[in-house]
């Protein structure tokens, strides 16, 4: 059921006689508001992160900010019977509302990306639109899993949802909201402090994942990250999947940036094995020139024993697309480096360069049928 449909119900209950309940004295009453229930302390003090999140949500919609405050207030009582449902429902509505309000411009996805979305995970596409990344991107995954936990705990069931799971999911949502809607320079400051960490802890890795929800944040972080110890955990989280180009709403081919690849170039010499494994995982049919530029630059930074492994995918990509002219000078340098080590794979690159010199590579159609995502992708979560 859609949000608007849920909000349109006008269900009324007949008035019931007041029931003071057990163990209440003649002058005691049951508190009727969250603030009263928390007396005398009142609402909890918000952290700097939470304050900035509230302010950003206020600009989107005051009701979302109110739900967020309510979830924070109730979190201290999550173990009380029934409170977990209220926290989960507040988080569910916040997540759905933010995705809806920030998804006014829908980027195109490739057909392969659409096909990879599981039938019971169609809401990934909505989140991907909001974040401007492919549906299988790790930023989409962490948001989707958090939302799924809250959705699963929002309605009565037996056994009741775990209070710890609900509390942790709402905290996770709070961190994701900060990364997506808080002022950029606040997230920038946190990323700057994390860039100085030589070896991340699981908590620090999670903080980074919460902060890398906008393109400008990803560009800032991966264009400056230097510490090798970040490579393995980020790879395991899926951050180095290379994006293909897409066809935009006007039918034009549009390359997508790959800031994560810049980090691979910088650490290629320090851990060539992992870097080569990640680059060899790129489908040969990927037509994004930005991706193959990263691969060629990484090949130049790798020892010849590893760079030679990238010759086949590079030459395949060049022969299959119009990317070659953009990479010609890098391929010349790579040929020289590999030939200097006496490796015969240099002849493969030289042959490819001669093929390019004999005539222009076959033109790729500049205008294609746009890829679209049909509506209704949020039904899986909203209807639960």
QUIKATA-V620219 format. One record per residue. N is the residue number from 0. PHI is phi in whole degrees, -180 to 180 (NA if undefined). PSI is psi in whole degrees, -180 to 180 (999 if undefined). Layout:
[[N,PHI,PSI] [N,PHI,PSI]]
//
This chain:
[[0,NA,136] [1,-71,164] [2,-61,-45] [3,-64,-36] [4,-67,-40] [5,-64,-37] [6,-75,-18] [7,-83,-9] [8,-64,146] [9,-130,63] [10,-88,133] [11,-126,144] [12,-109,147] [13,-67,148] [14,-62,143] [15,-118,149] [16,-66,145] [17,-64,136] [18,-122,107] [19,-65,-17] [20,76,173] [21,-76,156] [22,63,24] [23,-108,134] [24,-73,176] [25,-64,-24] [26,-107,1] [27,-91,145] [28,-133,160] [29,-78,129] [30,-64,140] [31,-104,-7] [32,-128,160] [33,-61,-43] [34,-61,-42] [35,-66,-37] [36,-66,-24] [37,-95,1] [38,-59,147] [39,-89,-2] [40,-72,-28] [41,75,-163] [42,-65,148] [43,-68,153] [44,-70,134] [45,-86,143] [46,-74,169] [47,-60,-41] [48,-60,-47] [49,-66,-38] [50,-62,-45] [51,-68,-33] [52,-67,-44] [53,-59,-47] [54,-62,-40] [55,-69,-39] [56,-67,-34] [57,-58,-39] [58,-69,-34] [59,-72,-53] [60,-168,124] [61,-58,-31] [62,-66,-36] [63,-65,-41] [64,-63,-40] [65,-64,-42] [66,-63,-39] [67,-65,-45] [68,-61,-42] [69,-63,-43] [70,-61,-39] [71,-66,-42] [72,-64,-41] [73,-77,-18] [74,-60,-31] [75,-70,-14] [76,-116,23] [77,-60,-26] [78,-78,-14] [79,-68,143] [80,-55,129] [81,88,-20] [82,-69,-35] [83,-58,-38] [84,-62,-41] [85,-67,-43] [86,-63,-46] [87,-63,-40] [88,-68,-40] [89,-61,-46] [90,-63,-40] [91,-58,-49] [92,-68,-37] [93,-62,-48] [94,-60,-47] [95,-63,-41] [96,-67,-43] [97,-65,-44] [98,-60,-43] [99,-67,-45] [100,-73,-25] [101,-103,14] [102,-114,39] [103,-76,-21] [104,-119,116] [105,-97,116] [106,-75,159] [107,-82,153] [108,-118,157] [109,-76,159] [110,-61,-38] [111,-62,-42] [112,-64,-39] [113,-67,-42] [114,-66,-28] [115,-76,-15] [116,-75,121] [117,-63,150] [118,-59,-33] [119,-93,12] [120,-128,33] [121,-62,-22] [122,-67,-16] [123,-55,-39] [124,-62,-39] [125,-65,-44] [126,-65,-40] [127,-62,-39] [128,-61,-45] [129,-64,-35] [130,-95,-13] [131,72,35] [132,-135,168] [133,-64,156] [134,-60,-26] [135,-93,7] [136,-63,144] [137,-61,-27] [138,-67,-38] [139,-66,-41] [140,-61,-46] [141,-68,-38] [142,-68,-44] [143,-62,-46] [144,-66,-38] [145,-64,-47] [146,-63,-40] [147,-64,-38] [148,-63,-44] [149,-68,-41] [150,-61,-42] [151,-68,-18] [152,-108,6] [153,-84,-16] [154,-125,152] [155,-59,137] [156,-159,166] [157,-124,129] [158,-72,161] [159,-65,151] [160,-62,149] [161,-64,126] [162,-57,-40] [163,-63,-41] [164,-64,-40] [165,-67,-46] [166,-61,-45] [167,-65,-38] [168,-67,-39] [169,-69,-39] [170,-62,-41] [171,-62,-44] [172,-60,-40] [173,-60,-43] [174,-66,-40] [175,-67,-39] [176,-62,-41] [177,-60,-45] [178,-64,-32] [179,-91,-37] [180,-115,-15] [181,-68,160] [182,-55,140] [183,-57,-43] [184,-68,-23] [185,-70,-44] [186,-68,-34] [187,-59,-44] [188,-63,-40] [189,-68,-41] [190,-64,-38] [191,-62,-41] [192,-69,-34] [193,-73,-29] [194,-63,-24] [195,-84,-6] [196,-80,119] [197,-72,-32] [198,-143,109] [199,-74,144] [200,-83,167] [201,-57,-38] [202,-66,-40] [203,-68,-37] [204,-63,-41] [205,-66,-38] [206,-61,-42] [207,-63,-44] [208,-62,-35] [209,-69,-27] [210,-91,-20] [211,-90,49] [212,-102,-7] [213,-123,147] [214,-54,-41] [215,-67,-33] [216,-69,-43] [217,-64,-41] [218,-63,-46] [219,-61,-46] [220,-69,-52] [221,-77,-20] [222,-79,-10] [223,-122,-15] [224,-63,131] [225,-122,-25] [226,-79,125] [227,-62,-31] [228,-64,-14] [229,-79,-19] [230,-60,-54] [231,-63,-51] [232,-65,-35] [233,-69,-36] [234,-65,-43] [235,-64,-29] [236,-79,-10] [237,95,19] [238,-79,-7] [239,-112,23] [240,-72,128] [241,-81,130] [242,-80,141] [243,-84,166] [244,-74,161] [245,-126,167] [246,-103,120] [247,-79,-177] [248,-65,-19] [249,-93,-2] [250,93,9] [251,-97,144] [252,-70,132] [253,-132,112] [254,-64,148] [255,-109,141] [256,-66,157] [257,-137,71] [258,-62,-29] [259,-60,-31] [260,-64,-28] [261,-63,-36] [262,-67,-39] [263,-61,-38] [264,-63,-43] [265,-69,-30] [266,-103,7] [267,-58,-42] [268,-73,-26] [269,-82,-33] [270,-140,71] [271,-62,-32] [272,-63,-51] [273,-66,-42] [274,-61,-45] [275,-64,-41] [276,-59,-42] [277,-68,-40] [278,-73,-34] [279,-71,-18] [280,-77,-9] [281,-70,126] [282,-59,137] [283,-62,-24] [284,-82,-1] [285,-60,127] [286,-109,16] [287,-83,112] [288,-63,-28] [289,-65,-39] [290,-64,-47] [291,-73,-25] [292,-66,-42] [293,-61,-44] [294,-62,-44] [295,-66,-39] [296,-69,-38] [297,-65,-38] [298,-60,-36] [299,-70,-26] [300,-89,-12] [301,-88,156] [302,-62,152] [303,-59,-34] [304,-60,-27] [305,-99,-39] [306,-63,-31] [307,-62,-26] [308,-71,-18] [309,-94,-3] [310,-63,-47] [311,-61,-50] [312,-64,-35] [313,-65,-49] [314,-67,-35] [315,-64,-44] [316,-64,-39] [317,-68,-42] [318,-71,-23] [319,-94,-2] [320,-151,-179] [321,-94,25] [322,-79,-23] [323,-56,-43] [324,-63,-26] [325,-77,-22] [326,-109,3] [327,-56,-46] [328,-67,-34] [329,-71,-37] [330,-66,-35] [331,-63,-45] [332,-63,-40] [333,-67,-39] [334,-60,-44] [335,-62,-44] [336,-66,-44] [337,-72,-39] [338,-65,-36] [339,-62,-26] [340,-90,2] [341,76,22] [342,-90,130] [343,-69,-14] [344,-65,-13] [345,-61,-30] [346,-66,-32] [347,-63,-44] [348,-68,-42] [349,-61,-42] [350,-63,-40] [351,-65,-40] [352,-65,-40] [353,-66,-38] [354,-61,-40] [355,-66,-38] [356,-71,-28] [357,-70,-21] [358,174,160] [359,-65,145] [360,-60,157] [361,-58,134] [362,-68,140] [363,-94,136] [364,-56,126] [365,-76,-28] [366,-119,129] [367,-133,171] [368,-67,127] [369,-65,145] [370,-89,132] [371,-127,157] [372,-113,118] [373,-68,156] [374,-67,172] [375,91,10] [376,-70,-13] [377,-96,8] [378,-70,-32] [379,-59,-44] [380,-83,-42] [381,-66,-31] [382,-84,-7] [383,-79,999]]
//
